[in-house]
């Protein structure tokens, strides 16, 4: 029988629980905007995935979400196309926030050439 060490669960450092979802948004950094997908969202922060990798880590960003508005945030971390955000003020996020439809997601994806 293999020897297994149980790791103690570490408490979450998040100020409020996050819920997984898929929602279309826009991330504004300086004068540039990036289409993005919100992977998880809470009243205090979010994890978003941009369609292209950001070259440099900004200090701040504004997340634009339909039905919620603009959320000013500090950029907590970046890994590839994923960006972690900490909102400056608590967001009015409904408990049952909806996922985007497939059509909304397809609108932001780059078109691909058809195969012959």
C-alpha positions as a Markdown table, in Angstrom:
| # | Residue | x | y | z |
|---|---|---|---|---|
| 1 | Unk | 0.0 | 0.0 | 0.0 |
| 2 | Unk | 1.5 | 3.4 | -1.0 |
| 3 | Unk | 2.3 | 5.9 | 1.7 |
| 4 | Unk | 0.2 | 9.1 | 1.4 |
| 5 | Unk | 0.7 | 12.3 | 3.2 |
| 6 | Unk | -2.5 | 14.4 | 3.7 |
| 7 | Unk | -1.8 | 18.1 | 3.3 |
| 8 | Unk | -3.8 | 20.4 | 5.6 |
| 9 | Unk | -6.3 | 22.6 | 3.7 |
| 10 | Unk | -5.2 | 26.2 | 3.7 |
| 11 | Unk | -7.8 | 28.8 | 4.2 |
| 12 | Unk | -8.8 | 30.9 | 1.2 |
| 13 | Unk | -7.2 | 34.4 | 1.2 |
| 14 | Unk | -10.2 | 35.8 | -0.7 |
| 15 | Unk | -12.4 | 38.4 | 1.0 |
| 16 | Unk | -15.5 | 36.8 | -0.5 |
| 17 | Unk | -16.3 | 33.5 | -2.2 |
| 18 | Unk | -16.0 | 33.4 | -6.0 |
| 19 | Unk | -18.3 | 31.6 | -8.3 |
| 20 | Unk | -17.2 | 29.9 | -11.5 |
| 21 | Unk | -18.9 | 31.1 | -14.6 |
| 22 | Unk | -18.3 | 32.0 | -18.2 |
| 23 | Unk | -19.2 | 35.6 | -19.1 |
| 24 | Unk | -18.0 | 38.0 | -21.7 |
| 25 | Unk | -16.5 | 41.3 | -20.6 |
| 26 | Unk | -14.0 | 43.9 | -21.6 |
| 27 | Unk | -10.7 | 44.7 | -19.8 |
| 28 | Unk | -9.5 | 48.3 | -20.1 |
| 29 | Unk | -5.8 | 48.9 | -19.4 |
| 30 | Unk | -4.7 | 52.5 | -20.0 |
| 31 | Unk | -5.9 | 53.4 | -23.5 |
| 32 | Unk | -6.2 | 49.8 | -24.7 |
| 33 | Unk | -9.2 | 47.4 | -24.4 |
| 34 | Unk | -9.2 | 43.7 | -24.5 |
| 35 | Unk | -12.1 | 41.3 | -25.0 |
| 36 | Unk | -12.1 | 38.8 | -22.2 |
| 37 | Unk | -14.0 | 35.9 | -20.6 |
| 38 | Unk | -14.7 | 36.1 | -16.9 |
| 39 | Unk | -13.8 | 32.8 | -15.4 |
| 40 | Unk | -14.8 | 33.5 | -11.9 |
| 41 | Unk | -16.3 | 36.5 | -10.1 |
| 42 | Unk | -17.0 | 37.7 | -6.6 |
| 43 | Unk | -17.9 | 41.0 | -4.9 |
| 44 | Unk | -14.2 | 41.7 | -4.3 |
| 45 | Unk | -12.4 | 40.3 | -7.4 |
| 46 | Unk | -12.3 | 38.2 | -10.5 |
| 47 | Unk | -10.2 | 36.0 | -12.7 |
| 48 | Unk | -10.4 | 36.9 | -16.4 |
| 49 | Unk | -8.9 | 35.4 | -19.5 |
| 50 | Unk | -8.0 | 37.6 | -22.4 |
| 51 | Unk | -7.9 | 36.4 | -26.0 |
| 52 | Unk | -4.2 | 37.4 | -26.3 |
| 53 | Unk | -1.4 | 37.5 | -23.7 |
| 54 | Unk | -0.7 | 40.9 | -22.2 |
| 55 | Unk | 2.9 | 41.9 | -22.6 |
| 56 | Unk | 3.5 | 43.8 | -19.4 |
| 57 | Unk | 1.7 | 43.6 | -16.0 |
| 58 | Unk | -0.2 | 46.8 | -15.4 |
| 59 | Unk | -0.9 | 48.0 | -11.9 |
| 60 | Unk | -4.6 | 48.7 | -12.5 |
| 61 | Unk | -7.4 | 47.8 | -14.9 |
| 62 | Unk | -11.1 | 48.5 | -15.4 |
| 63 | Unk | -13.4 | 45.5 | -16.0 |
| 64 | Unk | -16.5 | 46.3 | -18.0 |
| 65 | Unk | -19.4 | 43.9 | -17.4 |
| 66 | Unk | -22.8 | 44.1 | -19.0 |
| 67 | Unk | -25.5 | 44.5 | -16.3 |
| 68 | Unk | -22.9 | 45.3 | -13.6 |
| 69 | Unk | -20.9 | 48.3 | -15.0 |
| 70 | Unk | -17.3 | 49.3 | -14.6 |
| 71 | Unk | -15.2 | 47.8 | -11.9 |
| 72 | Unk | -11.8 | 49.5 | -11.1 |
| 73 | Unk | -9.3 | 47.0 | -9.9 |
| 74 | Unk | -5.7 | 46.3 | -9.0 |
| 75 | Unk | -4.0 | 43.6 | -11.0 |
| 76 | Unk | -3.0 | 41.0 | -8.4 |
| 77 | Unk | -1.3 | 38.5 | -10.7 |
| 78 | Unk | -0.9 | 37.4 | -14.4 |
| 79 | Unk | -0.3 | 33.9 | -15.8 |
| 80 | Unk | -0.3 | 33.8 | -19.6 |
| 81 | Unk | -3.8 | 35.0 | -20.7 |
| 82 | Unk | -5.2 | 34.8 | -17.1 |
| 83 | Unk | -5.4 | 37.9 | -15.0 |
| 84 | Unk | -6.4 | 38.2 | -11.3 |
| 85 | Unk | -8.2 | 41.3 | -10.3 |
| 86 | Unk | -8.9 | 42.9 | -6.8 |
| 87 | Unk | -11.7 | 45.4 | -7.1 |
| 88 | Unk | -11.2 | 48.8 | -5.4 |
| 89 | Unk | -14.7 | 48.7 | -4.0 |
| 90 | Unk | -17.2 | 45.9 | -3.5 |
| 91 | Unk | -19.1 | 45.1 | -6.7 |
| 92 | Unk | -22.8 | 44.7 | -6.8 |
| 93 | Unk | -22.7 | 41.2 | -8.2 |
| 94 | Unk | -26.0 | 39.3 | -8.2 |
| 95 | Unk | -25.9 | 35.9 | -6.4 |
| 96 | Unk | -27.3 | 34.1 | -9.5 |
| 97 | Unk | -25.2 | 35.8 | -12.2 |
| 98 | Unk | -25.8 | 34.3 | -15.6 |
| 99 | Unk | -23.3 | 32.7 | -18.0 |
| 100 | Unk | -23.0 | 34.3 | -21.4 |
| 101 | Unk | -24.6 | 32.6 | -24.4 |
| 102 | Unk | -22.5 | 30.8 | -26.9 |
| 103 | Unk | -23.3 | 33.6 | -29.4 |
| 104 | Unk | -21.8 | 36.3 | -27.1 |
| 105 | Unk | -18.6 | 34.2 | -26.8 |
| 106 | Unk | -18.4 | 33.6 | -30.6 |
| 107 | Unk | -18.6 | 37.3 | -31.2 |
| 108 | Unk | -15.4 | 38.1 | -29.4 |
| 109 | Unk | -13.4 | 35.1 | -30.7 |
| 110 | Unk | -11.2 | 35.8 | -33.8 |
| 111 | Unk | -12.5 | 34.2 | -36.9 |
| 112 | Unk | -10.6 | 31.3 | -38.3 |
| 113 | Unk | -10.1 | 30.5 | -42.0 |
| 114 | Unk | -12.2 | 27.6 | -43.2 |
| 115 | Unk | -10.4 | 24.5 | -44.2 |
| 116 | Unk | -10.6 | 23.5 | -47.9 |
